[in-house]
């Protein structure tokens, strides 16, 4: 367990704009390239929010998550320990994931409730593209039966239902 000196802890809090308990306490010190606050303590650079969490809870979880979605917030009431899986679930649920903000599939079909299939891992798939792919796969499997060759040799061969580029 890390033990930080009073001097280090005082230096940390001197760089925090402390407000009400419900407000974000924003880090005023240096920041990393990804906008998270950082400080130098115990011989290494550390994320300011992780430092704050440790001071308040006296343990280092695998991931320290922001309940407020403010990267420079170091208010211990806005921080919670968790796993990377929980952190990624938060990112998707809060609409901050790169793909979560996409409104159309790569082929231009809109992600609507009716046209969106949710995979077991939570990923989205366009129903129209899924249907077309299944039809294409079915036709690819039927093609060798008609010609008497292995279906592996026919992969990628256009069928009558597959539009040519």
LINKA-V409491 format. One record per helix or strand. SS is the DSSP state (helix for helix, strand for strand). FROM is the first residue (numbers start at 1). TO is the last residue. Records with the same first field share a line. If there is no record, write none. Layout:
SS->FROM-TO / FROM-TO
This chain:
helix->6-14 / 48-57 / 76-78 / 84-93 / 127-147 / 151-154
strand->16-17 / 26-27 / 31-31 / 37-41 / 44-47 / 63-66 / 73-73 / 79-82 / 104-104 / 110-110 / 116-118 / 124-126
